Amino acid sequence: MLDLRRVLVKGLRKPDQPELAELWTPWGEKIAAGEKDVSSCSHPRPLFARERWRSLNGTWECAFVPAADVARAWRTAEQPAGADWLPILVPFSPEAPLSGVRRQLKPNELLWYRHTFEAPELAAGERLVLHFDAVDWACSVYANGVRVGEHVGGYLPFSCDVTDALVSGENSIALCVHDPSETGTQLRGKQRLAREGIWYTAQSGIWQDVWWEVVPAAHVEQLVVEARAQEGSIVLLARVEGEGALDARLFDGRREIARTIRASRGERELSVTLPVARPHVWSPDDPHLYDLEVSFGADHVRSYCAFRTVEVRPDERGVPRVHLNGKPVFLRGVLDQGYWPDGLMTAPSEEALAHDILTMRELGFNLLRKHIKVEQGRFYALCDRLGMLVWQDMPSGGGTYDAIHTSYLPTLVRASWTRHADVGRRAARQLSASDEAYRREWRETCEGTVRLLRGHPSVVGWVLFNEGWGQFDARAACELVRGIDPTRPIDATSGWYDRRCGDFFSVHNYFRPLAVWRDPARPRRAFVISEFGGVNWVVPEHGCVAGSYGYDAAANAEEFAEKVRAQLAAADELEGQGLAGFVYTQLSDVEAESNGLLTYDRRVSKLS
């Protein structure tokens, strides 16, 4: 039965937009005090690491420049000679306190960056590649005034070969960035210029690592690693450039356990198999990883892999469940927005990411649902090494969301969840997916996300659409992802507007008693409550706002803990009735949302 009181008080009331109080995490506080250098970090891409690299994180300069027709100007605008340049700490967006700028990019402005660096000496044939792990949203890149590349999309990494533009001594980098936030239809996740409730402060520009690496003339361009536990082998597919021999070595700890060498005879793709006797499988309780070293001529790349399988199939009683390494596993998840008060979507440090993962493990969760964003590579590597399962959401976008179809209708009328089309002009209009440019970007980003993260054993599921936000043709989206990665289950429509595809019947339940509902699809899929909970309580001196937003309220620490534990216990009890897993809302407070298990500054665990 629908709890109308909670719906009217929280679910359908337009949230307030109070000013945010300043909060700092312990790690951000050290950066602001100059006690931690943001350029002192581990390799940004743990699955594809070379030795000759250097972080360019640190103090850059930025400028905000009004422009006519910014949607086109970012490609051709000239660097502003007389602009008011401000120091900015990269990789934090100018809107984030840690950037030192604290300035919102407006939709009619371009955001310029500039920086200088000393390029390393290059041997004959070597190339210097400049990497940007995420820039929101569209940008042109210049090296010493020469345009060396552009990129569209705020969540995936891209690279520019700057070798031919280098000069001796000091070299300059410049970026011109355009980000319309919610005034456009591009992917933007939970960001809004006018933040409120579940929508958070919009950010722009560089928000993940910037770095360079030296790449030999003959080199490995891409690695795809498939660990096959039943066959006792690791199959490695390498895309290469140039001539040489592919030398792949596998280590279990410090011990080399397999090695294969294959010469290239002009092929661009080389496949080798490494045999492994008695594979040691990966699981949250035993996150065992094998290290890989791959060489091609003078190029040397470090990576790692793991043996583990994940699938949805009936258990011994015929109930569809998630199986990890052939055994049923009950998913006890928590929603991870990946927001920070001092860094917004950028975690202040690797230690901060590890803190969230370890704290959730200590609270009894085995899964994080990374919500509506793609995280930096270190996050997934930490989950691999610390034993935390991950469901990866695809970032959302589209036009302005129609509250009737994304909130009011599904909240009040449960029957709408399985009866709403997502194909055709009418459905596209109702679900804010009419713009073909948005749909194209969504498909490209979805494909890129799967290819980027498929090597991480911790990632055990893909979540495609959330609560109808920009949803379109979920069945085709399933086919797209299945074609790239047939090894992981898919949650096609988390929340509502189920299209009887994917591996889960996935519902959000904030206003009804928790229960297992009948799956309209045949054959049945695993039933998951992919969002519920949301008890809010503001810890004194650790909240952003005087009020709070959530789906239920607690008056104090004792009542908060009592309500949260009661909801978790109710969800746990449903395992015997066919529930395959759940995702509790949420890991931490975020701005006006005070329904986290941790405070926004990560200084207090509300369940401790």
C-alpha positions in Angstrom: 0.0 0.0 0.0 1.3 3.5 -0.9 2.2 5.6 2.1 0.5 8.8 1.0 1.7 10.8 4.0 5.3 10.3 3.0 4.6 10.9 -0.6 2.9 14.2 0.0 5.5 15.4 2.5 8.6 14.3 0.7 8.0 12.6 -2.7 6.0 15.2 -4.5 7.1 18.4 -2.7 9.5 20.7 -4.6 12.7 20.8 -2.6 14.1 24.0 -1.3 17.3 25.6 -2.5 19.0 26.8 0.7 22.6 28.1 0.7 25.2 25.5 1.4 27.4 25.7 4.4 31.1 25.0 3.8 32.2 21.5 4.6 35.7 19.9 4.2 36.7 16.3 4.2 39.8 15.3 6.1 41.7 14.7 2.8 40.5 18.0 1.2 41.5 19.9 4.3 45.1 18.7 3.9 45.2 19.7 0.2 43.8 23.2 1.0 46.5 23.5 3.8 49.3 22.6 1.4 50.0 19.3 3.3 49.2 17.1 0.3 50.3 17.5 -3.3 47.6 16.5 -5.8 50.3 15.5 -8.4 51.7 12.8 -6.0 49.3 10.0 -7.0 49.2 6.4 -8.3 48.9 5.7 -11.9 45.5 6.9 -13.3 44.9 3.8 -15.3 45.8 0.8 -13.3 44.8 -1.7 -16.0 47.2 -0.1 -18.6 50.2 1.4 -16.8 53.5 2.4 -18.4 56.6 3.5 -16.4 57.3 6.8 -18.2 54.4 9.0 -17.2 53.9 12.1 -15.1 50.9 13.8 -13.5 50.1 17.3 -14.6 47.7 17.8 -11.7 48.4 21.0 -9.8 48.1 24.8 -10.3 46.9 25.9 -13.7 45.1 29.1 -14.8 41.6 29.5 -16.0 39.4 32.3 -17.5 35.7 32.7 -18.0 34.9 34.3 -21.4 31.5 35.2 -22.6 30.9 34.2 -26.2 28.2 34.3 -28.9 27.0 30.9 -30.1 29.1 29.0 -27.5 27.8 25.7 -28.9 30.0 26.3 -32.0 32.6 28.8 -30.6 34.4 26.3 -28.5 35.9 24.6 -31.6 37.3 27.8 -33.2 37.7 30.5 -30.5 41.1 32.1 -30.1 42.8 32.2 -26.7 41.7 35.3 -24.8 44.7 37.7 -24.6 43.2 40.2 -22.2 41.2 37.8 -20.0 41.2 37.8 -16.2 43.2 34.6 -15.6 42.7 32.9 -12.2 44.7 30.2 -10.5 42.9 26.9 -10.4 43.9 23.6 -8.7 43.4 20.8 -11.3 41.8 18.3 -11.4 39.0 20.1 -9.4 36.3 21.9 -11.4 36.1 25.7 -10.8 32.8 25.2 -9.0 34.5 23.0 -6.4 36.0 24.6 -3.2 39.2 22.7 -3.7 39.8 24.4 -7.1 40.3 27.7 -5.3 38.0 29.4 -7.9 34.5 28.8 -6.6 32.9 30.2 -9.7 30.0 28.6 -11.7 30.5 28.4 -15.5 27.5 29.9 -17.2 25.9 28.4 -20.3 26.9 31.5 -22.4 30.5 31.4 -21.4 33.6 29.5 -22.5 36.0 28.2 -19.9 39.7 28.5 -20.8 42.6 26.7 -19.2 46.3 27.2 -19.7 49.4 25.5 -18.2 53.1 25.1 -18.9 55.3 22.0 -18.4 58.7 20.6 -19.3 58.5 17.9 -21.9 60.7 14.8 -21.5 63.4 14.1 -24.0 62.2 11.7 -26.7 64.2 9.0 -28.5 63.7 8.4 -32.2 60.2 7.3 -32.9 58.9 8.0 -29.4 55.7 10.0 -28.9 54.4 12.1 -26.1 50.7 11.6 -25.4 48.6 13.9 -23.3 45.8 12.3 -21.4 42.6 13.9 -20.0 40.6 11.4 -17.9 37.5 13.5 -17.9 36.5 17.0 -19.1 32.9 18.2 -18.8 31.6 18.6 -21.5 33.1 19.6 -24.9 36.7 20.9 -25.4 39.4 21.8 -27.9 43.0 21.1 -26.9 46.0 23.2 -27.9 49.8 22.6 -27.5 52.0 25.6 -28.0 49.1 27.2 -29.9 48.6 24.3 -32.2 45.2 22.6 -32.1 46.0 18.9 -31.3 42.5 17.5 -30.7 39.0 17.9 -29.4 36.5 15.8 -27.4 32.8 15.7 -26.7 31.5 13.9 -23.6 32.0 14.6 -19.9 32.6 11.1 -18.5 35.2 9.2 -20.6 39.0 9.7 -21.0 40.6 10.9 -24.2 44.1 11.5 -25.4 46.1 13.8 -27.7 49.4 13.2 -29.4 51.3 16.4 -28.9 54.7 15.3 -30.2 54.7 17.3 -33.4 53.7 20.5 -31.5 56.5 20.3 -28.9 59.3 22.8 -28.6 62.5 22.7 -26.6 62.2 23.8 -23.0 58.9 25.1 -21.7 55.7 23.9 -23.4 52.1 25.2 -23.1 48.8 23.5 -23.0 45.4 25.3 -23.5 41.8 24.0 -23.4 38.6 25.7 -24.5 35.6 24.2 -22.7 31.9 24.5 -23.3 29.4 23.0 -20.8 25.7 24.0 -21.1 24.7 21.9 -18.0 20.9 21.2 -18.0 20.3 23.9 -20.6 21.5 21.3 -23.1 20.5 17.7 -23.7 24.0 16.2 -23.2 24.8 13.6 -20.5 25.1 15.4 -17.2 23.9 13.0 -14.5 22.8 14.6 -11.2 24.2 18.1 -12.1 22.1 21.2 -12.2 22.9 24.9 -12.2 19.9 25.4 -9.9 20.6 22.6 -7.4 17.7 21.2 -5.4 16.9 18.0 -3.5 18.3 15.1 -5.5 20.0 17.4 -8.0 23.4 18.6 -7.1 25.8 21.5 -7.9 26.8 21.5 -11.6 30.5 21.4 -12.4 32.5 22.1 -15.5 35.8 21.6 -17.2 38.6 19.3 -16.0 37.5 17.0 -13.2 39.8 14.0 -13.5 43.5 13.6 -13.9 45.7 15.2 -16.5 48.9 13.5 -17.3 51.4 12.6 -20.0 53.2 9.4 -21.0 55.9 8.5 -23.4 54.9 5.8 -26.0 57.5 4.0 -28.1 57.2 3.8 -31.8 56.2 0.2 -31.7 53.7 -0.2 -28.9 50.6 -1.8 -27.5 47.5 0.3 -28.2 44.9 -1.7 -26.3 44.6 -4.8 -24.1 41.6 -7.0 -23.6 42.0 -9.8 -21.1 39.6 -12.6 -20.6 40.2 -15.0 -17.7 38.5 -18.4 -18.3 38.3 -20.3 -15.0 36.7 -23.5 -16.5 39.4 -23.7 -19.1 42.2 -22.7 -16.8 43.5 -20.0 -19.1 43.8 -16.3 -19.7 43.3 -15.1 -23.2 44.9 -11.8 -24.0 44.1 -9.8 -27.1 46.5 -7.0 -27.9 46.1 -4.3 -30.5 49.6 -3.2 -31.5 51.3 -0.6 -33.7 54.5 -1.4 -35.4 56.7 -4.5 -35.6 57.9 -6.6 -32.7 57.1 -9.6 -30.5 54.4 -9.7 -27.9 55.8 -11.0 -24.6 53.1 -11.7 -22.0 54.0 -12.8 -18.5 51.6 -13.7 -15.7 52.4 -13.5 -12.0 50.7 -14.9 -8.9 52.2 -12.7 -6.3 55.9 -12.5 -7.1 56.0 -15.9 -8.8 55.8 -16.0 -12.6 53.4 -18.8 -13.5 53.0 -18.4 -17.3 54.7 -16.8 -20.2 53.9 -16.6 -23.9 55.8 -14.9 -26.8 54.3 -14.3 -30.2 56.0 -12.4 -33.0 54.0 -9.9 -35.1 54.0 -10.4 -38.8 52.3 -7.2 -39.7 49.1 -8.0 -37.7 47.4 -5.2 -35.8 45.8 -7.7 -33.4 47.6 -10.5 -31.6 46.0 -13.1 -29.4 47.9 -15.2 -26.9 46.8 -17.8 -24.3 48.4 -18.1 -20.8 47.6 -21.5 -19.1 46.8 -21.4 -15.4 46.6 -24.6 -13.3 44.0 -24.5 -10.6 42.8 -20.9 -11.0 42.4 -19.0 -7.8 39.0 -17.3 -8.1 38.2 -13.7 -7.1 35.4 -12.9 -4.6 34.7 -10.1 -2.1 35.9 -12.4 0.7 39.1 -13.3 -1.3 39.8 -10.7 -3.9 42.7 -12.5 -5.5 44.4 -10.8 -8.5 47.0 -12.0 -11.0 49.5 -9.4 -12.3 50.3 -9.1 -16.0 53.3 -7.7 -17.7 53.1 -7.2 -21.4 55.9 -6.1 -23.7 56.0 -5.3 -27.4 59.5 -4.2 -28.4 60.5 -1.3 -26.1 57.0 -0.9 -24.8 56.2 -2.3 -21.4 52.7 -2.3 -19.9 51.6 -3.5 -16.4 48.1 -4.7 -15.8 46.2 -7.3 -13.8 43.2 -9.7 -14.1 41.1 -12.1 -12.1 39.2 -15.3 -12.5 35.5 -14.8 -11.6 32.1 -15.5 -13.2 28.9 -13.7 -12.7 25.5 -14.6 -14.1 21.8 -14.6 -13.3 20.2 -18.0 -13.3 17.7 -20.1 -11.1 19.0 -21.5 -7.8 18.3 -25.0 -6.7 14.7 -23.9 -5.8 14.2 -22.4 -9.3 14.4 -18.8 -8.0 16.4 -16.4 -10.3 19.5 -15.2 -8.4 22.9 -13.7 -9.0 25.6 -16.3 -9.0 29.2 -15.5 -8.4 31.6 -18.2 -9.4 28.7 -20.6 -9.7 27.3 -19.9 -6.2 24.3 -17.7 -5.3 25.2 -14.4 -3.7 22.7 -12.0 -2.1 23.6 -8.4 -3.1 23.6 -6.0 -0.1 24.2 -2.8 -1.9 24.4 0.9 -1.2 23.8 3.8 -3.6 27.1 5.7 -4.2 26.6 9.1 -5.8 30.4 9.9 -5.8 30.0 13.5 -4.6 32.2 15.4 -2.2 31.6 18.8 -0.5 35.1 20.0 -1.4 35.6 18.3 -4.7 32.1 17.8 -6.1 32.4 14.8 -8.5 36.2 14.7 -7.9 37.2 12.7 -4.8 39.9 14.7 -2.9 42.2 11.7 -2.9 42.6 8.0 -3.4 42.5 7.5 0.4 39.1 9.1 0.4 37.8 6.6 -2.1 39.3 3.7 -0.1 37.6 5.1 3.1 34.1 4.9 1.5 34.7 1.4 0.2 36.1 0.0 3.5 33.5 1.7 5.6 30.7 0.2 3.5 32.3 -3.2 3.9 32.4 -2.7 7.7 28.7 -1.8 7.7 27.9 -5.2 6.0 27.5 -4.2 2.3 29.1 -6.1 -0.5 28.1 -3.9 -3.5 28.2 -0.2 -4.5 25.9 1.1 -7.2 28.0 3.8 -8.8 25.2 6.2 -9.6 24.8 8.1 -12.8 28.6 8.8 -13.3 31.7 7.1 -14.4 34.4 7.2 -11.7 38.2 7.5 -12.0 40.1 4.3 -12.7 41.6 4.2 -9.2 38.1 3.7 -7.7 37.5 0.4 -9.6 41.0 -0.8 -8.9 40.4 -0.2 -5.2 37.2 -2.2 -5.4 39.1 -5.0 -7.2 41.8 -5.1 -4.5 39.5 -4.5 -1.5 36.7 -6.9 -2.5 33.8 -4.7 -3.3 31.2 -5.5 -6.0 30.1 -2.7 -8.3 27.0 -2.0 -10.3 27.9 0.6 -12.9 25.3 3.1 -14.0 25.3 4.9 -17.3 25.2 8.7 -17.0 21.9 10.2 -17.8 20.9 13.1 -20.0 18.2 14.3 -22.4 15.9 17.3 -22.3 14.3 18.8 -19.2 12.7 16.0 -17.3 8.9 15.9 -17.2 8.1 15.5 -13.5 4.8 13.8 -14.3 6.5 10.9 -16.1 9.7 10.7 -14.1 8.2 11.2 -10.6 4.5 11.8 -10.1 3.0 9.1 -12.3 5.3 6.2 -11.3 5.2 7.3 -7.6 1.4 7.2 -7.4 0.5 4.5 -10.0 2.6 1.4 -9.7 0.9 -0.1 -12.8 2.6 2.5 -14.9 6.0 0.9 -14.2 5.4 -1.9 -16.7 3.1 -0.2 -19.2 5.0 2.8 -20.4 6.6 2.6 -23.9 10.1 3.9 -24.6 10.0 3.8 -28.4 8.3 6.3 -30.7 7.9 10.1 -30.7 5.4 10.3 -27.9 7.5 8.2 -25.6 10.6 10.2 -26.5 8.8 13.4 -25.7 7.5 12.1 -22.4 10.9 10.7 -21.3 13.0 13.7 -22.6 14.8 11.6 -25.3 13.7 13.4 -28.4 17.1 14.8 -29.4 19.0 12.4 -31.7 22.3 14.0 -30.7 21.6 13.0 -27.1 20.7 9.5 -28.1 23.8 9.2 -30.1 26.0 10.5 -27.2 24.2 8.1 -24.8 25.0 5.1 -27.0 28.6 6.1 -27.6 29.2 6.7 -23.9 27.5 3.5 -22.9 29.7 1.5 -25.3 32.8 3.4 -24.2 32.0 2.8 -20.5 31.6 -0.9 -21.0 34.9 -1.2 -23.0 36.7 1.0 -20.4 35.6 -1.0 -17.3 35.1 -4.5 -18.6 38.6 -5.6 -17.3 37.7 -4.9 -13.7 36.5 -8.0 -11.8 34.6 -5.9 -9.2 32.2 -4.6 -11.9 29.5 -7.3 -11.9 26.6 -5.5 -13.6 25.6 -2.6 -16.0 22.7 -0.3 -15.1 21.4 1.4 -18.3 18.5 3.7 -17.5 17.3 5.2 -14.2 13.7 6.2 -13.4 13.0 7.0 -17.1 15.6 9.9 -17.2 16.1 10.1 -21.0 15.2 6.5 -21.4 14.8 5.2 -25.0 14.6 1.8 -26.5 15.9 -0.2 -23.5 15.7 -3.4 -25.5 18.1 -2.1 -28.2 20.4 -0.8 -25.4 20.5 -4.3 -23.9 21.5 -5.8 -27.2 24.2 -3.2 -27.6 25.8 -3.9 -24.2 25.3 -7.7 -24.5 27.2 -7.6 -27.8 30.2 -5.9 -26.3 30.2 -7.8 -22.9 28.1 -11.0 -22.7 29.8 -11.9 -19.3 27.8 -9.5 -17.0 24.1 -9.2 -16.1 22.2 -6.1 -17.2 19.8 -3.9 -15.2 18.1 -2.3 -18.2 15.6 0.0 -16.3 16.3 0.7 -12.7 13.2 2.1 -11.0 10.3 1.9 -13.4 9.3 1.7 -17.1 10.4 -1.9 -17.3 10.5 -3.2 -20.9 10.8 -7.0 -20.0 14.5 -7.1 -21.0 17.8 -7.5 -19.2 18.5 -9.8 -16.3 16.6 -8.0 -13.5 13.1 -6.9 -12.6 14.5 -3.8 -10.9 12.2 -1.5 -8.8 12.6 1.6 -6.5 10.5 1.4 -3.4 10.5 4.4 -1.1 6.8 4.7 -0.3 5.4 1.2 -0.1 6.1 -1.8 2.2 9.0 -3.8 1.0 7.9 -6.9 -0.9 8.9 -9.2 -3.8 6.7 -8.5 -6.8 5.7 -10.7 -9.7 8.0 -10.4 -12.7 5.9 -9.6 -15.9 8.6 -11.1 -18.1 9.0 -14.8 -19.1 11.3 -16.4 -18.3 11.6 -14.6 -14.9 14.5 -12.4 -14.1 16.1 -11.8 -10.7 14.0 -9.4 -8.6 16.0 -6.6 -7.0 15.0 -3.5 -5.0 17.6 -1.2 -6.7 16.7 1.8 -4.5 14.9 2.1 -1.1 15.4 3.7 2.3 16.5 7.3 2.3 16.1 8.0 6.1 17.4 11.5 6.7 19.0 13.1 9.7 21.4 16.0 9.8 24.3 15.5 12.2 24.9 18.8 14.0 27.9 20.7 12.6 28.2 18.2 9.7 25.3 19.2 7.5 25.3 21.5 4.5 21.9 23.0 5.2 19.7 23.7 8.1 16.9 21.5 6.7 17.1 18.2 5.0 15.7 16.2 2.1 14.9 12.5 2.0 12.1 10.0 2.1 11.7 9.5 5.9 13.0 11.5 8.8 14.7 10.8 12.1 14.9 13.2 15.0 18.2 12.0 16.4 21.0 9.5 16.1 19.2 6.7 17.9 16.0 7.0 15.8 18.1 7.2 12.6 20.0 4.0 13.4 16.8 2.3 14.5 14.9 3.1 11.3 17.8 2.3 9.0 18.5 -1.1 10.7 14.8 -1.9 10.6 14.6 -1.2 6.8 17.8 -3.2 6.2 16.5 -6.1 8.3 13.2 -6.1 6.3 15.1 -6.3 3.1 17.3 -9.1 4.3 14.2 -11.1 5.3 12.9 -11.0 1.7 15.8 -13.1 0.5 13.9 -16.2 1.5 10.9 -14.9 -0.6 12.9 -14.5 -3.8 14.7 -11.1 -3.4 18.1 -11.3 -5.2 19.5 -8.1 -3.7 18.9 -4.5 -2.8 20.5 -1.1 -2.9 20.1 1.2 0.1 19.9 5.0 -0.4 22.6 6.1 0.2 26.3 6.0 1.1 26.7 9.6 2.2 24.7 12.9 2.6 25.0 15.0 -0.5 24.3 18.7 -0.2 20.5 19.0 0.7 20.1 15.3 0.8 20.8 14.2 4.4 19.9 10.5 4.0 23.4 9.1 3.9 25.0 6.5 6.2 27.9 8.9 6.4 27.9 12.6 6.7 28.8 14.6 3.5 32.3 15.4 5.0 32.8 11.7 5.7 33.7 12.5 9.3 30.8 10.7 11.0 29.3 7.3 10.4 25.7 7.6 11.5 25.4 3.9 12.2 28.5 3.7 14.4 
